[in-house]
Amino acid sequence: MKAIVYTAPEQFAVQDVPIPSIGPRQVLVRVRRCGICKTDLHIHHGRFISQFPLTPGHEFCGDIVDVGAEVTEWKIGDRVTCDNTVLCGYCFYCRRNQPLYCQNFYSLGCTGPGGLAEYVAVNADKAFPLADHVSYDQAAFTEPLACIVHGIDRLDPCCGDKVLIFGAGPAGNLLAQILKHCGAALVVVVASTRWKLDLLNRLGIEHTVLMDRDDYARHTNTVKRLAPEGYDIVIDATGYAPMIEHAFQFTKMGSKVLVYGVCNEEDTITVNPYWMFRNEITLFGSFAQTHCFDRALSYIERGMVQVEPLITHRLSLAEYGRALELLAEGKHNLKIMIHPTD
């Protein structure tokens, strides 16, 4: 089969490799779609939790073409989306029912062979059935949407919250859509790309603010005018450390701040501890997800979160290098979808 294979950071090629063998409790999935995101760019550079050699791709779906000897719940031909996380079940954190912190965390597309290939082996319990009306394009969004669900679990929003999001990429877009369904009275998205904000408007997010990177006062005044007392929830979905520091000024007493975008490991921010203490500010991080796929898929199945309008590019495995260039550039794309077998 054809697959993207990294031998080291930034060293990859489309290679012919054997079709994966499956264990008794696994299924073999023919990959129909695999989305890529900024995490894949971090992995390309050897960051995040990447391990090499590696076939990347953690946002994938497809058809089951083979089942292991002990698998009874699936059959050949079933359409599925796949949770890429594999947890050991026996480490300190797993035994405390904190699986996301698994000390042996294994992730298809990050530390093990993922969906940027024609076929991928998946544990049977990590496959989720697709309703007939759910397209492969939609299904490939289940993983990023599951990560959003986990981030919102961390935030635990309240009815009537005022929410401010920096970034209108796929993460910022999906966060805005779901938070609107979580009872937020006001959702404001700030970004520097007008067409991405226009898309949010079309998807029902009323308040969007264009950022002027040369004059922050322009968007700062508008954002503060929309919520003079400050925001209950402030989210960075840019992965740009200075933007996180900038976001702190929009909080109110008791605010929650979520760092959702993936910064570089060496980045730092400066926080005034007295300000956090006096205003009872809660600062959260949100890393990946576990056990959120069913809820994410429900949002997609019911049409509550619109995902297909986010797709800006459809590329083949052979065009993966081009996909990375688009990711790095950023302004002219949202979700890039790879078609490994079409």
PyMOL commands that set and color helices and strands:
alter all, ss='L'
color gray80, all
select helices_A, chain A and resi 38-44+94-96+99-101+124-126+136-139+142-155+170-181+194-202+216-226+241-250+273-279+293-301+308-310+317-329
alter helices_A, ss='H'
color red, helices_A
select strands_A, chain A and resi 2-8+11-16+26-36+59-67+79-82+85-86+106-107+119-123+127-129+162-166+186-191+207-210+231-236+251-259+282-285+311-316+335-339
alter strands_A, ss='S'
color yellow, strands_A
deselect
rebuild
show_as cartoon
